[in-house]
Amino acid sequence: MIRDPLLILNGYQAHLTRPGTGLFTLTHNRPDCNTTISVQVNNFRSYYSGTIPTIRNIDNPSCPGYCKDPNNFHTCSIDCDLRWIRDVMQMFKQHTLLPTYSEDVSK
């Protein structure tokens, strides 16, 4: 279902002190489903192959504040431990998430 073009990312509710517990809100926009769910972003960590910085820059003046806006899907170039989440959001928007070893791709 991850690569299903009908799976829509509606938003991201950041948890700024524990980033992995933030939530993606997703809707399966299929007429016989149309279900909306919230899923912790840590469930999608395996889709990100880059290095995650150890610093959080959410209060740095150079931070654009994208993570504070649940409807903002922009990528971020700030060196921050929240950036990987922004990158995964782009994968959702572009439907380029690849299945992990545990995902059943036959469905």
N, C-alpha and C positions, 0 to 999 in steps of 0.2 A: 504494500500500500504506500510505502514511502515515495516511490517514484510515480505514483498515480497522479496525473495532471489535475485530477479533481480534488486532490488534497490541498487545501488552501491554508496558508499561514495567515491568521487574522491579527496576531499581535504577540508581543513579548512583554511579560510582566517580570521585570528584573527584581532580583533579590540582591541588593548591593553589598551585603556583608557575607552572603554565602551564594555566590553566582550560580553554582550548579543546581540550586534549588529553585531558581527562577522558572517561570512557566512559559511555554509556547502554547498559544491557543490555536487550535487547528479545526477546520471544518472539512468533512468529506462531502463535497458539494455534488453529490449524486442524487438524483430525484428519489430513489428508493431508500436513501440513507439520511443525508443532510444532518449528520450528527456532529456536534461541536464538543471537543474535549480539550482539557488542559493537560500538558505533559511536562514533567520536569526536564529541563534542558540537559541534565547529565545523561539522560537516556540517549542522547544524540552525540555524546562526546566521541564515540568511536568513529564517527564520520569525519572528524577533523584530524588531519594528519600533521599539522604544523606544531610548532613549539608554543607553549602557553607561557607568557611572561609571569613572573612572580609578583609583579607590582600592580596595584590598582590605581588608576589615575582619574577616577570619577570626579574628584574634587580639584584636580589640576586645572588651572586657567586654560590650558591648551585643549582640554577635553570638550568636544562639541555637545556633550550631554545626550547623545542619542539614546542611551540605555534608560534614561529617565522618562522617555516618551514611548508608551506601549505601542503606538501606531507608527513609529519610525523604523524603517527597514534599511536605512543607509548603511553602507560599510563604514568602517572606522579605521583610520591609519595610526591611531595613538597606540603606543606600546603599553598594553594593559591586559590584565588577566580576563577581562570581559570580551576582548576582541574576537576570540574564537567563536563566541556565541553569535556575533554579528555575521561572521563568515558562514556559519551553518544556516542562519536565516536566509542568506543569499542562495545557498544550495536549495533550500525549500522553495524560494520564489522562482528559481530557474529549473526546478525539478531535476537536479543533477545529483541528488544524494544516491550513493551506491549502497546496495544492501550489505549489511554486515554478515558475518558468518552465521549468526543466530536468526537472521530474518528468513522466513520461508518465501522464496521468490516464485513459487509455483502458484500462488493465489492471485 
